[in-house]
Amino acid sequence: MKVLLLAAATLTASIGIAQAQDLAAGEQSFRKCMACHRIGPEARNLVGPVLNGLDGRKSGTVEGFNYSEANKKAEIVWSEATFRDYIRDPMAKVPGTKMAFPGVKDETEIGNLWAYMKQFKTDGSK
């Protein structure tokens, strides 16, 4: 029994390490987003809103960005869980969104992308 518990604990720890988020990979993945979005101290709204301070922000609330009615009414509060759900297929999650993006399907990539974006505060600093 002890051997089984030790093996389970070791497996759980190794899975956690294997799934650790990689900021460099997240930064690389964010390049897909840069056609429409910016992040960081010099970020400004483009086709999509600035993504600074995303964690905990309500959808459709970046000042100066012209959101679709669908995004304004989506009632999403961004967290890792809501981001994971949304980024897989934005148009399915928020029908009527202007975000014409096919989504990110790879769970590791999504985790890395979220970790990269989450580090930016509302003012764009880390």
C-alpha positions, 0 to 999 in steps of 0.5 A: 500500500505504501509503495502504491501511495508513493508511486501515486505521489511521485506521478502527481509531482512529475505531472505538475512539473511537466505542466509547469507554465513556460513564460518564454513559450507563452510569449512565443505563443502570444505572437499569434495574438499580436495581429489584433492585440498588444500587451505591455507598457506601450500597449494600445487598442488595435483591432482588439483591446489591450490585454494588460490587466486581464486577470480579474477584468470583466469582458467588454470593459477596456476604455476606448475600445469599441466592443461588439454587443456580444462581448459587452453582454458576455459577463465573463470575468477573466481568470485562467479557467474562463480564458481556457474555455474562451480561447479554445473557440472564441466565436463559439463561446461568445456568438457575435464576437468580432474576434475572428480567431480559430482558437488555441487547442493545445492545453499546454500552449493555453497554459503558457499563454495565460501565464505570459499574459497574467504577469502584466498589470493594468498599467502594462508593468510586470 
